[in-house]
Amino acid sequence: MLPDGAPLDPPGPTRGSCLCGGVTYVLERPPLLARNPHCGRCRKARSAAHASNLLVPADGLRFTRGEDALGAYKRPAAQFFTQVFSNPCGAKMPRLDPGRGIAIVPMGGLDEDPGIRPREHIFAGSKAPWFETTDDLPRFEALPPPA
């Protein structure tokens, strides 16, 4: 059951939702990777030390309710950064990036375990000065080199 008392979508793929339950989605394809970005934009967008995002193929994300209630803010100077949110409650929502063939999914909005964990810290060179990274995940000053 969602916070507003609405029933969840039927069992199956990993589901996610916003704080008020007005927007719901499912991951219909396995995640490609998960990472913790520490760049200033991600920190400000999440009001946290870092974001935790997973990536799925663009056709692997399907909104099941409330897609018309999504809002977005695009940083004019940013090539890839766009903040998508639920208009009713402001919760961060997945963003489709068809040009790169991916969807970026904020892991905090997932209602279930996606079966993947962040594998690295990226943009660690601009991490919050008050935050200490204490895990053993690889750290990259910016983006990691292509695999």
ABEGO torsion letter per residue (X at the ends): XBAAGBBBBBBEBBBBBBAAGABBBBBABBBABBBBBABAAAAAAAGBABBBBBBBBAAABBBABGAAABBBBBBAABAABBBBBBAAAGBBBBBBBAAAGBBBBBAAABABBAGBBBABBBGAAABBAABBBABABBBBABBBBBX
